[in-house]
């Protein structure tokens, strides 16, 4: 298990992505799986950076761990910002024309569909969102 704590800023999306990709390199993660994980980091850490703390500054911790040596990875995002469960967000109606859809929710929808599992908890004043991605054949 490896952890990284950084300021929850848009600029640190790249830092978090590099941190996770360094860990994925160590386990020979397939490129397609890495792409899905990178998209998830961009969306999830981006949401923390944009919305968790409002105009205040705050920190976020990203934990990386392998499961089943290493047939899957789990990445956990933790912040002390405003409580928000992205899994409660209604999925957008992707069958409607773009002009007819409500704004927002598409990124979380994509992440839900790309990851094998997502879990949210609010515990001790912290948002804790964990994603799990199977590595597949490699």
C-alpha positions in Angstrom: 0.0 0.0 0.0 1.3 3.5 -0.9 -0.2 6.8 0.0 0.1 10.4 -1.3 -1.3 13.5 0.4 -1.5 16.7 -1.7 -3.3 20.0 -1.8 -6.7 19.4 -3.4 -6.0 21.5 -6.5 -6.5 21.0 -10.2 -2.8 21.3 -10.7 -2.3 18.2 -8.6 -4.3 15.9 -10.8 -1.1 15.3 -12.8 0.8 14.6 -9.5 -1.8 12.1 -8.4 -1.9 10.5 -11.9 1.9 10.2 -12.0 1.9 8.6 -8.4 -0.7 6.0 -9.4 1.0 5.3 -12.8 4.3 4.7 -11.0 2.6 2.0 -8.9 0.9 0.6 -12.0 4.2 0.3 -13.8 5.5 -1.9 -10.9 2.7 -4.4 -11.5 2.9 -4.4 -15.3 -0.6 -3.0 -15.7 -2.2 -3.3 -19.1 -2.4 0.0 -21.1 -6.2 -0.2 -21.5 -6.7 -0.6 -17.7 -4.3 2.2 -17.0 -6.3 4.5 -19.4 -9.5 3.7 -17.5 -7.8 4.4 -14.1 -6.3 7.7 -15.4 -9.8 8.9 -16.6 -11.1 8.0 -13.1 -8.4 9.9 -11.4 -9.0 12.9 -13.6 -12.7 12.9 -12.8 -12.6 12.0 -9.1 -9.6 14.0 -8.0 -10.8 16.9 -10.2 -14.2 16.9 -8.4 -12.4 17.0 -5.1 -10.3 19.9 -6.2 -13.2 21.8 -7.7 -15.9 21.2 -5.1 -14.9 19.6 -1.8 -13.6 22.7 -0.1 -15.4 25.6 -1.9 -13.1 28.6 -1.8 -11.0 27.2 1.1 -7.9 25.2 0.7 -7.8 21.5 1.7 -5.9 18.3 1.4 -6.7 15.0 -0.2 -5.1 11.6 0.2 -4.8 9.0 -2.4 -4.1 5.4 -1.4 -3.1 2.8 -3.9 -3.1 -0.9 -3.1 -3.2 -4.2 -5.0 -5.8 -7.0 -4.2 -5.3 -10.7 -4.9 -1.6 -10.3 -5.7 -2.1 -8.2 -8.0 -5.2 -9.2 -10.0 -6.9 -5.9 -9.1 -6.0 -2.4 -7.8 -7.9 -0.3 -5.3 -7.5 3.4 -5.2 -9.0 5.3 -2.3 -9.6 9.1 -2.4 -10.0 10.8 1.0 -10.8 14.4 1.8 -12.3 16.4 4.6 -14.5 18.6 2.4 -18.2 18.9 2.1 -19.9 15.5 2.3 -20.7 14.3 -1.2 -21.6 10.8 -2.3 -21.1 10.7 -6.1 -22.8 7.3 -6.2 -26.1 9.0 -5.2 -26.0 11.1 -8.4 -28.6 10.1 -11.0 -27.1 8.7 -14.2 -27.6 11.1 -17.1 -30.0 10.1 -19.8 -27.4 9.5 -22.5 -30.2 8.7 -25.0 -31.3 12.3 -25.1 -29.8 15.0 -27.3 -27.0 16.9 -25.5 -29.2 20.1 -25.5 -31.9 18.2 -23.6 -29.7 16.8 -20.8 -29.1 18.3 -17.5 -25.6 19.6 -16.9 -23.2 17.5 -15.0 -22.9 13.8 -14.0 -21.4 12.5 -17.2 -17.9 12.0 -15.7 -19.1 10.1 -12.7 -21.3 8.0 -15.0 -18.2 7.1 -17.1 -16.2 6.2 -14.0 -19.0 4.0 -12.7 -19.0 2.1 -16.0 -15.2 1.8 -16.3 -14.5 0.6 -12.8 -15.4 -2.8 -11.5 -16.5 -1.5 -8.1 -17.0 1.8 -6.4 -17.8 2.4 -2.8 -18.4 5.6 -0.8 -18.4 6.2 2.9 -18.5 9.3 5.1 -16.6 8.6 8.2 -15.1 10.8 11.0 -15.7 14.0 8.9 -14.1 12.5 5.8 -15.3 11.5 2.3 -13.8 8.2 1.4 -14.3 7.0 -2.1 -12.7 3.7 -3.3 -12.5 2.4 -6.8 -11.5 -1.1 -7.8 -10.3 -2.1 -11.2 -9.5 -5.7 -12.3 -6.2 -5.9 -14.2 -7.4 -8.5 -16.7 -5.0 -10.7 -18.6 -1.5 -9.4 -18.7 
